[in-house]
Amino acid sequence: MNDQFPVSFRITQNTAVIRLTGFFRQDRVEQFSEVVSEAEAGRPDMIILDLEGLTHMDPGALRHLSSFYRRYVDHGVPLRFVNIQPGISQLLHQMRLANVLDSESISRGVGENPNESTQIMVIDSEPLILDLISTILIKTGYVVVAAATSSDALALYKDYHELIQLVLLDSSVPGARGGRLIDQLGEIAPSVSVVVMSVMGESSLTPLLEIPNVVGILPKPFQNEEVVALVRGSVRKAE
């Protein structure tokens, strides 16, 4: 597991290829912008974003990527996204950026896995855990959107709640204690289904099931298989 977010670029035949890997978070937008500026200095005729190693993005990064796209459209510079993982492909479609996807990326990003239409939101303030859970679910074929704070989670859920079937929420996220964040998610979509994660013992987690909209609990630490099995069962309950 790698919490780094390497950004690199090269210019070949007047085309700038910018490669992103890892977890694109709001606090890494500045690094991305610096690389873009370097690439633009070469005055390329086209910009290509190679997203082969990009696993997921938080709401701030999503908004930045959308602004980045709009800026290029306004200036008439061709922009393409290539080598996109299924979950990222779904997010780009939801952001109405489907026209920047190449045909190969679309064919590889849609229709390969029965889980691909199921979108999961993961909320955890620990970057390594957030990355781990998201990666487990992405490799299983789910579409994953991730948030590290309550405010990011609410912003993301407000934008995409009609597409999100299940929320995995760590109970220690600031603003989430006592079911507060669950209530706020429920105000956006009363039918929200939530799996609560916590380092407490399983018996002490049981009262959480009494909170409306909680469909399951995931004690930490956990095995990869436990995450997948619980998500599958919880999604079925939510359907």
N, C-alpha and C positions, 0 to 999 in steps of 0.2 A: 504494500500500500504506500502511495506516495502523495504527500500533502503539498508538494511543490507544484508550481504552475509555470513551467517553462514556456516562454514565448520566443520564437525565433522567426527570421525571415530571410529570404533570398530573392534576388531578381534575375530572372532568366528570360531572355528575348523580350524585354520590355514588359514582363509580367512579374509583379511582386507576389510571392507566395508567403503568407504569414501562417505559421503553424502554432496551434494551441494544444496543450495537453493538460490533463488533471482536472482540477476543480476551479472553475472560473468564478471568483467571488468579488464582491464589491471592493474589497481592499486590494484587489489586484488589477483594477481598472486602470490605474495610473501607469503601471508597468506595461499593460497592453497599449495604452495611448502613446507611450514613448516609442515602442517598437513600430507602431503604425506611422508615427512622424518620421522615423528613420527610413522606412520603406517609401513614404511619399516623397522624400527628398530626392529619390532616384527618378522621379517623374514617370512612373510606369503607366502603360496604356490600360492595364487591367490589374485589379486586386483579387487574389484568390485566398480565401481562408480555408486552410487545411485543418479539419476538426477531428481527424482520425483518433487522436488520443484524448479528446475532450470528453469527460464523463458526465458532468452536470454543471449547472449554473445557478446562482442565487438570484433573487429578484433584481438587485441592483445591477448585476452583470447583464441580466436579460434586457433591462431598460437601456443600458449603455450600448449593447450590441444593436438594439433597434435604432437608437439614435445614430450610431455609426453607419448603419445601412441607409437611413434616410439622407444623411449628409452626402453620401456618394451618389444616390439617386438624383438629388437636387443639382449636383455638379456634373451629372452625365458621365461619371466614370464607371465602367463596367465592373461589377462585383459578383463573385461566385463563391458559394460554400461547397466544399467537396469532402469526401471521405467521412461522412457523418454517421455517428452511431444512432441506432433506432430511437432512443429516448430524446436525443438532441434534435433529431429530424422532426419528431412530433412537436417539440417546443417551437421550432422555427415555423412550422405550419400554423401553430396557434398564434404566433406573432405576426401572421400574414406575410411571412418572408418566403413563402414557397417558391416564388419566382426566381430566387437566387440559388435554388438547389439545382445541381446538375442531375440529369436523368439517371445516372448510375447510382447516385446517392439516394434518390427517391426510391429506386427499385430495391436497394439494399436496406433501406430504413423502414419500409412498410411491407407488411404482409408475410413476414418470415416467422413470427412467433405468435401463438395463441394468446399470450399475455400482453401483446403490444398495445392493445387498445385500453388497457387498464393503467391508469395513472395514479401514482402514489406520491404523496407529499411527506417528506421526512424532515422533522424539526428536532435539532439537537445542537446545543451550544458548544459541544466538543468537536472541533474540526475533524479529528481522526476517526471518531465514531460516526460522524455524519458521512464522511467519505466511505467508511467501511460498509455501512448499511446500504447506502446508495449504490455502491459497486455490486454488492450481493444481489440486489434487486434488478439492477440493469443487466447483469449477466444472466439472470433468470428470464429476462425479456420484458420486464415492466418498464413503463415510462416513469422516470423519477424527476421530481423537482425538489430542491432542498432549500432549507432556511435555517440559519443559526440563531436567530433572535425572534422574539414574539412579534415585533413590528414588521420584520421581513415576512414572517409567516402569514400575518394578516393581509399584507399587501399582495402577496402571491395568491392567497386563497381567494381574495376578493376578485382578482383578475381571472382565475382559472377554476373556481369552485364547481362550475358545471361540468368540468372534465375530470376532476379529481374524485376517485372512488373511495379512497382511504387515506387517513392521516396517521403517521407514526409520530408520536409526540413524547419527548423525554420530559418527565415530570419536574426535573430540576432546571429547565430553561427559565430564566428570569421572566416573570409575568405569567408563568403557567401554573404556579402553585395553587392548590385549592380548587382546581378546575376552572380558573378564571379564563385562560386562553380557550379552553373547550367551549365555554359559554360564548365567548366572542366569535369563535368560528361558527357556532350554532346560530348566532344572530345573522350571519351572512347566508348560511344555508342550514335550516333546521334539521335536515336529514343527514348532516355530516356524521361519518363513522370514524371513530378514533381508537387506535391501539396505544395504550400508555406504556412507556418504557421507564424503568427505574432500577436503581441499584439496591433497593430495599428487598427484603425477603419476599417470596411469593405470597406467603400468608398475609403479610402486611399490605400487599398490593390488592388483595381481594376487595376491600371496601371501595376501591376505585371503580369497580364494575357497577356500583350503584349510581355513578354519575351518568346522567342522560347522555346518550351518543357514544359512550365507551363500549366497544364490542369485544375488547380483548386486552390482555396485559402481557408484557414481555419483560421478565426479570433480567437484569444484567448481572454478570456476564452471560452471553448466549452463544450458541453454536449457529453457524450459518444456516444449517438445515432447519433450526427452530424458527428463524426469521422467515424463511420461505414458506414453511408449513403454516405459520400463524397468519401471514399475509394472505395466502390462498384461502384459508378458512374464513378469515374476516371479510375478504372481498365477496365470498359467496353469501355471507350473512347480510352484507350491504346491498346485494342485488335485489 
